[in-house]
């Protein structure tokens, strides 16, 4: 990925992943209670920036690890 896409993609993909995962974890912890939506959104709002920053830090390492694994199995 080049240009702006390399910055936009991690933000978008982490938003999607955290949206789904925070919903699953919230429903697992509290069920579909009356306060499900506010708790879910709070978890999403806290989790998304953490995931986005983690993605920016982890992507170079993940690429190198992926290349190493590919060489081993290729």
PDB file of N, CA, C and O in Angstrom:
ATOM      1  N   UNK A   1       0.833  -1.171   0.000  1.00  0.00           N
ATOM      2  CA  UNK A   1       0.000   0.000   0.000  1.00  0.00           C
ATOM      3  C   UNK A   1       0.883   1.241   0.000  1.00  0.00           C
ATOM      4  O   UNK A   1       1.941   1.281   0.628  1.00  0.00           O
ATOM      5  N   UNK A   2       0.420   2.235  -0.713  1.00  0.00           N
ATOM      6  CA  UNK A   2       1.231   3.441  -0.819  1.00  0.00           C
ATOM      7  C   UNK A   2       0.404   4.674  -0.511  1.00  0.00           C
ATOM      8  O   UNK A   2      -0.825   4.628  -0.474  1.00  0.00           O
ATOM      9  N   UNK A   3       1.093   5.759  -0.293  1.00  0.00           N
ATOM     10  CA  UNK A   3       0.449   7.040  -0.070  1.00  0.00           C
ATOM     11  C   UNK A   3      -0.448   7.059   1.152  1.00  0.00           C
ATOM     12  O   UNK A   3      -0.144   6.455   2.181  1.00  0.00           O
ATOM     13  N   UNK A   4      -1.538   7.754   1.018  1.00  0.00           N
ATOM     14  CA  UNK A   4      -2.478   7.914   2.128  1.00  0.00           C
ATOM     15  C   UNK A   4      -3.144   6.606   2.538  1.00  0.00           C
ATOM     16  O   UNK A   4      -3.552   6.441   3.688  1.00  0.00           O
ATOM     17  N   UNK A   5      -3.250   5.684   1.593  1.00  0.00           N
ATOM     18  CA  UNK A   5      -3.920   4.405   1.872  1.00  0.00           C
ATOM     19  C   UNK A   5      -3.242   3.645   3.001  1.00  0.00           C
ATOM     20  O   UNK A   5      -3.914   2.943   3.757  1.00  0.00           O
ATOM     21  N   UNK A   6      -1.938   3.768   3.132  1.00  0.00           N
ATOM     22  CA  UNK A   6      -1.251   3.027   4.197  1.00  0.00           C
ATOM     23  C   UNK A   6      -1.582   3.568   5.577  1.00  0.00           C
ATOM     24  O   UNK A   6      -1.364   2.883   6.576  1.00  0.00           O
ATOM     25  N   UNK A   7      -2.103   4.784   5.650  1.00  0.00           N
ATOM     26  CA  UNK A   7      -2.548   5.349   6.928  1.00  0.00           C
ATOM     27  C   UNK A   7      -4.048   5.159   7.132  1.00  0.00           C
ATOM     28  O   UNK A   7      -4.507   4.980   8.260  1.00  0.00           O
ATOM     29  N   UNK A   8      -4.797   5.196   6.059  1.00  0.00           N
ATOM     30  CA  UNK A   8      -6.253   5.064   6.144  1.00  0.00           C
ATOM     31  C   UNK A   8      -6.655   3.619   6.421  1.00  0.00           C
ATOM     32  O   UNK A   8      -7.537   3.373   7.243  1.00  0.00           O
ATOM     33  N   UNK A   9      -6.024   2.667   5.751  1.00  0.00           N
ATOM     34  CA  UNK A   9      -6.401   1.265   5.892  1.00  0.00           C
ATOM     35  C   UNK A   9      -6.379   0.766   7.331  1.00  0.00           C
ATOM     36  O   UNK A   9      -7.366   0.169   7.761  1.00  0.00           O
ATOM     37  N   UNK A  10      -5.309   0.976   8.104  1.00  0.00           N
ATOM     38  CA  UNK A  10      -5.322   0.485   9.491  1.00  0.00           C
ATOM     39  C   UNK A  10      -6.437   1.085  10.335  1.00  0.00           C
ATOM     40  O   UNK A  10      -6.993   0.410  11.201  1.00  0.00           O
ATOM     41  N   UNK A  11      -6.763   2.335  10.090  1.00  0.00           N
ATOM     42  CA  UNK A  11      -7.844   2.986  10.846  1.00  0.00           C
ATOM     43  C   UNK A  11      -9.185   2.343  10.492  1.00  0.00           C
ATOM     44  O   UNK A  11      -9.989   2.055  11.378  1.00  0.00           O
ATOM     45  N   UNK A  12      -9.424   2.121   9.217  1.00  0.00           N
ATOM     46  CA  UNK A  12     -10.686   1.528   8.766  1.00  0.00           C
ATOM     47  C   UNK A  12     -10.817   0.077   9.239  1.00  0.00           C
ATOM     48  O   UNK A  12     -11.858  -0.309   9.770  1.00  0.00           O
ATOM     49  N   UNK A  13      -9.775  -0.720   9.050  1.00  0.00           N
ATOM     50  CA  UNK A  13      -9.873  -2.138   9.405  1.00  0.00           C
ATOM     51  C   UNK A  13      -9.996  -2.315  10.911  1.00  0.00           C
ATOM     52  O   UNK A  13     -10.723  -3.197  11.368  1.00  0.00           O
ATOM     53  N   UNK A  14      -9.305  -1.498  11.686  1.00  0.00           N
ATOM     54  CA  UNK A  14      -9.442  -1.620  13.140  1.00  0.00           C
ATOM     55  C   UNK A  14     -10.824  -1.177  13.599  1.00  0.00           C
ATOM     56  O   UNK A  14     -11.360  -1.722  14.564  1.00  0.00           O
ATOM     57  N   UNK A  15     -11.405  -0.199  12.921  1.00  0.00           N
ATOM     58  CA  UNK A  15     -12.774   0.215  13.272  1.00  0.00           C
ATOM     59  C   UNK A  15     -13.741  -0.944  13.085  1.00  0.00           C
ATOM     60  O   UNK A  15     -14.582  -1.204  13.946  1.00  0.00           O
ATOM     61  N   UNK A  16     -13.623  -1.632  11.970  1.00  0.00           N
ATOM     62  CA  UNK A  16     -14.515  -2.761  11.689  1.00  0.00           C
ATOM     63  C   UNK A  16     -14.313  -3.881  12.710  1.00  0.00           C
ATOM     64  O   UNK A  16     -15.273  -4.413  13.267  1.00  0.00           O
ATOM     65  N   UNK A  17     -13.055  -4.225  12.941  1.00  0.00           N
ATOM     66  CA  UNK A  17     -12.763  -5.325  13.863  1.00  0.00           C
ATOM     67  C   UNK A  17     -13.196  -4.991  15.279  1.00  0.00           C
ATOM     68  O   UNK A  17     -13.839  -5.811  15.935  1.00  0.00           O
ATOM     69  N   UNK A  18     -12.860  -3.812  15.760  1.00  0.00           N
ATOM     70  CA  UNK A  18     -13.221  -3.436  17.133  1.00  0.00           C
ATOM     71  C   UNK A  18     -14.736  -3.308  17.272  1.00  0.00           C
ATOM     72  O   UNK A  18     -15.279  -3.632  18.329  1.00  0.00           O
ATOM     73  N   UNK A  19     -15.419  -2.852  16.251  1.00  0.00           N
ATOM     74  CA  UNK A  19     -16.872  -2.754  16.300  1.00  0.00           C
ATOM     75  C   UNK A  19     -17.494  -4.118  16.570  1.00  0.00           C
ATOM     76  O   UNK A  19     -18.364  -4.257  17.429  1.00  0.00           O
ATOM     77  N   UNK A  20     -17.039  -5.122  15.828  1.00  0.00           N
ATOM     78  CA  UNK A  20     -17.583  -6.475  15.980  1.00  0.00           C
ATOM     79  C   UNK A  20     -17.122  -7.113  17.287  1.00  0.00           C
ATOM     80  O   UNK A  20     -17.936  -7.664  18.028  1.00  0.00           O
ATOM     81  N   UNK A  21     -15.831  -7.043  17.572  1.00  0.00           N
ATOM     82  CA  UNK A  21     -15.296  -7.704  18.760  1.00  0.00           C
ATOM     83  C   UNK A  21     -15.844  -7.074  20.035  1.00  0.00           C
ATOM     84  O   UNK A  21     -16.164  -7.792  20.982  1.00  0.00           O
ATOM     85  N   UNK A  22     -15.958  -5.768  20.081  1.00  0.00           N
ATOM     86  CA  UNK A  22     -16.502  -5.133  21.285  1.00  0.00           C
ATOM     87  C   UNK A  22     -17.961  -5.533  21.495  1.00  0.00           C
ATOM     88  O   UNK A  22     -18.403  -5.674  22.635  1.00  0.00           O
ATOM     89  N   UNK A  23     -18.706  -5.717  20.420  1.00  0.00           N
ATOM     90  CA  UNK A  23     -20.094  -6.181  20.554  1.00  0.00           C
ATOM     91  C   UNK A  23     -20.142  -7.597  21.111  1.00  0.00           C
ATOM     92  O   UNK A  23     -20.939  -7.894  22.001  1.00  0.00           O
ATOM     93  N   UNK A  24     -19.290  -8.467  20.587  1.00  0.00           N
ATOM     94  CA  UNK A  24     -19.268  -9.859  21.045  1.00  0.00           C
ATOM     95  C   UNK A  24     -18.857  -9.938  22.515  1.00  0.00           C
ATOM     96  O   UNK A  24     -19.488 -10.650  23.296  1.00  0.00           O
ATOM     97  N   UNK A  25     -17.821  -9.224  22.888  1.00  0.00           N
ATOM     98  CA  UNK A  25     -17.350  -9.257  24.276  1.00  0.00           C
ATOM     99  C   UNK A  25     -18.382  -8.641  25.211  1.00  0.00           C
ATOM    100  O   UNK A  25     -18.606  -9.156  26.307  1.00  0.00           O
ATOM    101  N   UNK A  26     -19.007  -7.557  24.798  1.00  0.00           N
ATOM    102  CA  UNK A  26     -20.023  -6.922  25.648  1.00  0.00           C
ATOM    103  C   UNK A  26     -21.216  -7.839  25.845  1.00  0.00           C
ATOM    104  O   UNK A  26     -21.680  -8.001  26.973  1.00  0.00           O
ATOM    105  N   UNK A  27     -21.726  -8.444  24.779  1.00  0.00           N
ATOM    106  CA  UNK A  27     -22.875  -9.339  24.917  1.00  0.00           C
ATOM    107  C   UNK A  27     -22.500 -10.584  25.717  1.00  0.00           C
ATOM    108  O   UNK A  27     -23.333 -11.135  26.437  1.00  0.00           O
ATOM    109  N   UNK A  28     -21.252 -11.026  25.593  1.00  0.00           N
ATOM    110  CA  UNK A  28     -20.798 -12.170  26.386  1.00  0.00           C
ATOM    111  C   UNK A  28     -20.768 -11.824  27.873  1.00  0.00           C
ATOM    112  O   UNK A  28     -21.125 -12.648  28.715  1.00  0.00           O
ATOM    113  N   UNK A  29     -20.349 -10.619  28.187  1.00  0.00           N
ATOM    114  CA  UNK A  29     -20.218 -10.208  29.588  1.00  0.00           C
ATOM    115  C   UNK A  29     -21.537  -9.822  30.245  1.00  0.00           C
ATOM    116  O   UNK A  29     -21.777 -10.165  31.403  1.00  0.00           O
ATOM    117  N   UNK A  30     -22.399  -9.107  29.511  1.00  0.00           N
ATOM    118  CA  UNK A  30     -23.621  -8.598  30.162  1.00  0.00           C
ATOM    119  C   UNK A  30     -24.907  -9.074  29.504  1.00  0.00           C
ATOM    120  O   UNK A  30     -25.991  -8.828  30.032  1.00  0.00           O
ATOM    121  N   UNK A  31     -24.811  -9.751  28.364  1.00  0.00           N
ATOM    122  CA  UNK A  31     -26.017 -10.155  27.652  1.00  0.00           C
ATOM    123  C   UNK A  31     -26.660  -8.950  26.979  1.00  0.00           C
ATOM    124  O   UNK A  31     -26.088  -7.860  26.942  1.00  0.00           O
ATOM    125  N   UNK A  32     -27.855  -9.166  26.449  1.00  0.00           N
ATOM    126  CA  UNK A  32     -28.584  -8.077  25.797  1.00  0.00           C
ATOM    127  C   UNK A  32     -29.429  -7.355  26.836  1.00  0.00           C
ATOM    128  O   UNK A  32     -30.658  -7.421  26.807  1.00  0.00           O
ATOM    129  N   UNK A  33     -28.762  -6.669  27.747  1.00  0.00           N
ATOM    130  CA  UNK A  33     -29.467  -5.945  28.803  1.00  0.00           C
ATOM    131  C   UNK A  33     -29.892  -4.569  28.301  1.00  0.00           C
ATOM    132  O   UNK A  33     -29.576  -4.179  27.177  1.00  0.00           O
ATOM    133  N   UNK A  34     -30.603  -3.854  29.138  1.00  0.00           N
ATOM    134  CA  UNK A  34     -31.106  -2.530  28.765  1.00  0.00           C
ATOM    135  C   UNK A  34     -29.974  -1.548  28.464  1.00  0.00           C
ATOM    136  O   UNK A  34     -30.138  -0.637  27.652  1.00  0.00           O
ATOM    137  N   UNK A  35     -28.837  -1.731  29.111  1.00  0.00           N
ATOM    138  CA  UNK A  35     -27.728  -0.807  28.885  1.00  0.00           C
ATOM    139  C   UNK A  35     -26.659  -1.382  27.944  1.00  0.00           C
ATOM    140  O   UNK A  35     -25.508  -0.945  27.965  1.00  0.00           O
ATOM    141  N   UNK A  36     -27.045  -2.355  27.129  1.00  0.00           N
ATOM    142  CA  UNK A  36     -26.101  -2.979  26.202  1.00  0.00           C
ATOM    143  C   UNK A  36     -25.481  -1.964  25.247  1.00  0.00           C
ATOM    144  O   UNK A  36     -24.257  -1.903  25.132  1.00  0.00           O
ATOM    145  N   UNK A  37     -26.289  -1.177  24.570  1.00  0.00           N
ATOM    146  CA  UNK A  37     -25.772  -0.255  23.547  1.00  0.00           C
ATOM    147  C   UNK A  37     -24.807   0.771  24.139  1.00  0.00           C
ATOM    148  O   UNK A  37     -23.723   0.953  23.585  1.00  0.00           O
ATOM    149  N   UNK A  38     -25.145   1.449  25.234  1.00  0.00           N
ATOM    150  CA  UNK A  38     -24.168   2.405  25.778  1.00  0.00           C
ATOM    151  C   UNK A  38     -22.851   1.737  26.201  1.00  0.00           C
ATOM    152  O   UNK A  38     -21.772   2.290  25.989  1.00  0.00           O
ATOM    153  N   UNK A  39     -22.952   0.559  26.793  1.00  0.00           N
ATOM    154  CA  UNK A  39     -21.722  -0.137  27.200  1.00  0.00           C
ATOM    155  C   UNK A  39     -20.905  -0.571  25.988  1.00  0.00           C
ATOM    156  O   UNK A  39     -19.678  -0.468  25.990  1.00  0.00           O
ATOM    157  N   UNK A  40     -21.592  -1.057  24.951  1.00  0.00           N
ATOM    158  CA  UNK A  40     -20.914  -1.468  23.731  1.00  0.00           C
ATOM    159  C   UNK A  40     -20.200  -0.276  23.093  1.00  0.00           C
ATOM    160  O   UNK A  40     -19.032  -0.373  22.718  1.00  0.00           O
ATOM    161  N   UNK A  41     -20.905   0.836  22.974  1.00  0.00           N
ATOM    162  CA  UNK A  41     -20.298   2.012  22.356  1.00  0.00           C
ATOM    163  C   UNK A  41     -19.118   2.533  23.172  1.00  0.00           C
ATOM    164  O   UNK A  41     -18.128   2.994  22.603  1.00  0.00           O
ATOM    165  N   UNK A  42     -19.212   2.464  24.493  1.00  0.00           N
ATOM    166  CA  UNK A  42     -18.095   2.882  25.339  1.00  0.00           C
ATOM    167  C   UNK A  42     -16.885   1.986  25.078  1.00  0.00           C
ATOM    168  O   UNK A  42     -15.764   2.476  24.941  1.00  0.00           O
ATOM    169  N   UNK A  43     -17.114   0.666  25.009  1.00  0.00           N
ATOM    170  CA  UNK A  43     -16.026  -0.265  24.730  1.00  0.00           C
ATOM    171  C   UNK A  43     -15.418   0.009  23.352  1.00  0.00           C
ATOM    172  O   UNK A  43     -14.201  -0.047  23.182  1.00  0.00           O
ATOM    173  N   UNK A  44     -16.271   0.302  22.378  1.00  0.00           N
ATOM    174  CA  UNK A  44     -15.796   0.603  21.027  1.00  0.00           C
ATOM    175  C   UNK A  44     -14.961   1.878  21.011  1.00  0.00           C
ATOM    176  O   UNK A  44     -13.886   1.912  20.411  1.00  0.00           O
ATOM    177  N   UNK A  45     -15.451   2.918  21.665  1.00  0.00           N
ATOM    178  CA  UNK A  45     -14.753   4.209  21.672  1.00  0.00           C
ATOM    179  C   UNK A  45     -13.398   4.106  22.376  1.00  0.00           C
ATOM    180  O   UNK A  45     -12.444   4.779  21.985  1.00  0.00           O
ATOM    181  N   UNK A  46     -13.313   3.280  23.396  1.00  0.00           N
ATOM    182  CA  UNK A  46     -12.037   3.079  24.088  1.00  0.00           C
ATOM    183  C   UNK A  46     -11.130   2.152  23.274  1.00  0.00           C
ATOM    184  O   UNK A  46      -9.930   2.404  23.157  1.00  0.00           O
ATOM    185  N   UNK A  47     -11.691   1.097  22.723  1.00  0.00           N
ATOM    186  CA  UNK A  47     -10.894   0.087  22.043  1.00  0.00           C
ATOM    187  C   UNK A  47     -10.356   0.499  20.690  1.00  0.00           C
ATOM    188  O   UNK A  47      -9.256   0.093  20.315  1.00  0.00           O
ATOM    189  N   UNK A  48     -11.112   1.300  19.947  1.00  0.00           N
ATOM    190  CA  UNK A  48     -10.698   1.630  18.586  1.00  0.00           C
ATOM    191  C   UNK A  48      -9.368   2.384  18.529  1.00  0.00           C
ATOM    192  O   UNK A  48      -8.489   1.987  17.764  1.00  0.00           O
ATOM    193  N   UNK A  49      -9.186   3.449  19.300  1.00  0.00           N
ATOM    194  CA  UNK A  49      -7.877   4.125  19.233  1.00  0.00           C
ATOM    195  C   UNK A  49      -6.721   3.212  19.660  1.00  0.00           C
ATOM    196  O   UNK A  49      -5.630   3.274  19.094  1.00  0.00           O
ATOM    197  N   UNK A  50      -6.969   2.379  20.648  1.00  0.00           N
ATOM    198  CA  UNK A  50      -5.930   1.436  21.084  1.00  0.00           C
ATOM    199  C   UNK A  50      -5.579   0.492  19.937  1.00  0.00           C
ATOM    200  O   UNK A  50      -4.403   0.247  19.669  1.00  0.00           O
ATOM    201  N   UNK A  51      -6.586  -0.030  19.270  1.00  0.00           N
ATOM    202  CA  UNK A  51      -6.357  -0.944  18.158  1.00  0.00           C
ATOM    203  C   UNK A  51      -5.663  -0.247  16.992  1.00  0.00           C
ATOM    204  O   UNK A  51      -4.780  -0.829  16.362  1.00  0.00           O
ATOM    205  N   UNK A  52      -6.049   0.982  16.701  1.00  0.00           N
ATOM    206  CA  UNK A  52      -5.442   1.708  15.584  1.00  0.00           C
ATOM    207  C   UNK A  52      -3.961   1.972  15.844  1.00  0.00           C
ATOM    208  O   UNK A  52      -3.128   1.755  14.964  1.00  0.00           O
ATOM    209  N   UNK A  53      -3.632   2.434  17.033  1.00  0.00           N
ATOM    210  CA  UNK A  53      -2.227   2.681  17.372  1.00  0.00           C
ATOM    211  C   UNK A  53      -1.441   1.370  17.340  1.00  0.00           C
ATOM    212  O   UNK A  53      -0.325   1.317  16.823  1.00  0.00           O
ATOM    213  N   UNK A  54      -2.031   0.322  17.892  1.00  0.00           N
ATOM    214  CA  UNK A  54      -1.384  -0.992  17.874  1.00  0.00           C
ATOM    215  C   UNK A  54      -1.129  -1.444  16.443  1.00  0.00           C
ATOM    216  O   UNK A  54      -0.067  -1.991  16.148  1.00  0.00           O
ATOM    217  N   UNK A  55      -2.087  -1.224  15.556  1.00  0.00           N
ATOM    218  CA  UNK A  55      -1.922  -1.609  14.149  1.00  0.00           C
ATOM    219  C   UNK A  55      -0.753  -0.867  13.513  1.00  0.00           C
ATOM    220  O   UNK A  55       0.061  -1.473  12.816  1.00  0.00           O
ATOM    221  N   UNK A  56      -0.666   0.434  13.747  1.00  0.00           N
ATOM    222  CA  UNK A  56       0.438   1.199  13.169  1.00  0.00           C
ATOM    223  C   UNK A  56       1.794   0.694  13.654  1.00  0.00           C
ATOM    224  O   UNK A  56       2.756   0.655  12.887  1.00  0.00           O
ATOM    225  N   UNK A  57       1.869   0.311  14.917  1.00  0.00           N
ATOM    226  CA  UNK A  57       3.116  -0.196  15.481  1.00  0.00           C
ATOM    227  C   UNK A  57       3.387  -1.622  14.997  1.00  0.00           C
ATOM    228  O   UNK A  57       4.526  -1.963  14.679  1.00  0.00           O
ATOM    229  N   UNK A  58       2.354  -2.446  14.942  1.00  0.00           N
ATOM    230  CA  UNK A  58       2.527  -3.869  14.662  1.00  0.00           C
ATOM    231  C   UNK A  58       2.678  -4.210  13.182  1.00  0.00           C
ATOM    232  O   UNK A  58       3.276  -5.234  12.855  1.00  0.00           O
ATOM    233  N   UNK A  59       2.165  -3.398  12.297  1.00  0.00           N
ATOM    234  CA  UNK A  59       2.165  -3.734  10.870  1.00  0.00           C
ATOM    235  C   UNK A  59       3.561  -4.038  10.324  1.00  0.00           C
ATOM    236  O   UNK A  59       3.717  -5.037   9.621  1.00  0.00           O
ATOM    237  N   UNK A  60       4.576  -3.232  10.608  1.00  0.00           N
ATOM    238  CA  UNK A  60       5.902  -3.584  10.071  1.00  0.00           C
ATOM    239  C   UNK A  60       6.414  -4.940  10.578  1.00  0.00           C
ATOM    240  O   UNK A  60       7.004  -5.708   9.819  1.00  0.00           O
ATOM    241  N   UNK A  61       6.187  -5.224  11.856  1.00  0.00           N
ATOM    242  CA  UNK A  61       6.604  -6.510  12.415  1.00  0.00           C
ATOM    243  C   UNK A  61       5.798  -7.659  11.802  1.00  0.00           C
ATOM    244  O   UNK A  61       6.343  -8.722  11.506  1.00  0.00           O
ATOM    245  N   UNK A  62       4.511  -7.434  11.619  1.00  0.00           N
ATOM    246  CA  UNK A  62       3.655  -8.465  11.025  1.00  0.00           C
ATOM    247  C   UNK A  62       4.074  -8.758   9.589  1.00  0.00           C
ATOM    248  O   UNK A  62       4.044  -9.911   9.158  1.00  0.00           O
ATOM    249  N   UNK A  63       4.459  -7.742   8.857  1.00  0.00           N
ATOM    250  CA  UNK A  63       4.926  -7.952   7.480  1.00  0.00           C
ATOM    251  C   UNK A  63       6.202  -8.783   7.453  1.00  0.00           C
ATOM    252  O   UNK A  63       6.337  -9.704   6.647  1.00  0.00           O
ATOM    253  N   UNK A  64       7.139  -8.450   8.344  1.00  0.00           N
ATOM    254  CA  UNK A  64       8.387  -9.218   8.391  1.00  0.00           C
ATOM    255  C   UNK A  64       8.134 -10.655   8.817  1.00  0.00           C
ATOM    256  O   UNK A  64       8.696 -11.585   8.237  1.00  0.00           O
ATOM    257  N   UNK A  65       7.290 -10.844   9.828  1.00  0.00           N
ATOM    258  CA  UNK A  65       6.970 -12.196  10.287  1.00  0.00           C
ATOM    259  C   UNK A  65       6.276 -12.989   9.186  1.00  0.00           C
ATOM    260  O   UNK A  65       6.564 -14.170   8.992  1.00  0.00           O
ATOM    261  N   UNK A  66       5.376 -12.351   8.476  1.00  0.00           N
ATOM    262  CA  UNK A  66       4.681 -13.004   7.362  1.00  0.00           C
ATOM    263  C   UNK A  66       5.667 -13.427   6.282  1.00  0.00           C
ATOM    264  O   UNK A  66       5.582 -14.539   5.759  1.00  0.00           O
ATOM    265  N   UNK A  67       6.598 -12.547   5.949  1.00  0.00           N
ATOM    266  CA  UNK A  67       7.607 -12.879   4.935  1.00  0.00           C
ATOM    267  C   UNK A  67       8.467 -14.054   5.403  1.00  0.00           C
ATOM    268  O   UNK A  67       8.793 -14.938   4.610  1.00  0.00           O
ATOM    269  N   UNK A  68       8.833 -14.067   6.676  1.00  0.00           N
ATOM    270  CA  UNK A  68       9.637 -15.174   7.208  1.00  0.00           C
ATOM    271  C   UNK A  68       8.882 -16.489   7.149  1.00  0.00           C
ATOM    272  O   UNK A  68       9.440 -17.511   6.749  1.00  0.00           O
ATOM    273  N   UNK A  69       7.625 -16.471   7.540  1.00  0.00           N
ATOM    274  CA  UNK A  69       6.804 -17.680   7.486  1.00  0.00           C
ATOM    275  C   UNK A  69       6.649 -18.150   6.047  1.00  0.00           C
ATOM    276  O   UNK A  69       6.722 -19.345   5.762  1.00  0.00           O
ATOM    277  N   UNK A  70       6.436 -17.204   5.149  1.00  0.00           N
ATOM    278  CA  UNK A  70       6.279 -17.553   3.735  1.00  0.00           C
ATOM    279  C   UNK A  70       7.538 -18.219   3.188  1.00  0.00           C
ATOM    280  O   UNK A  70       7.456 -19.179   2.422  1.00  0.00           O
ATOM    281  N   UNK A  71       8.699 -17.706   3.583  1.00  0.00           N
ATOM    282  CA  UNK A  71       9.962 -18.329   3.140  1.00  0.00           C
ATOM    283  C   UNK A  71      10.086 -19.749   3.695  1.00  0.00           C
ATOM    284  O   UNK A  71      10.546 -20.653   2.998  1.00  0.00           O
ATOM    285  N   UNK A  72       9.677 -19.939   4.943  1.00  0.00           N
ATOM    286  CA  UNK A  72       9.789 -21.253   5.560  1.00  0.00           C
ATOM    287  C   UNK A  72       8.880 -22.302   4.886  1.00  0.00           C
ATOM    288  O   UNK A  72       9.268 -23.458   4.720  1.00  0.00           O
ATOM    289  N   UNK A  73       7.699 -21.886   4.513  1.00  0.00           N
ATOM    290  CA  UNK A  73       6.752 -22.854   3.939  1.00  0.00           C
ATOM    291  C   UNK A  73       6.782 -22.871   2.407  1.00  0.00           C
ATOM    292  O   UNK A  73       6.236 -23.779   1.781  1.00  0.00           O
ATOM    293  N   UNK A  74       7.424 -21.860   1.811  1.00  0.00           N
ATOM    294  CA  UNK A  74       7.392 -21.705   0.372  1.00  0.00           C
ATOM    295  C   UNK A  74       8.400 -22.506  -0.341  1.00  0.00           C
ATOM    296  O   UNK A  74       8.471 -22.457  -1.569  1.00  0.00           O
TER     297      UNK A  74
END
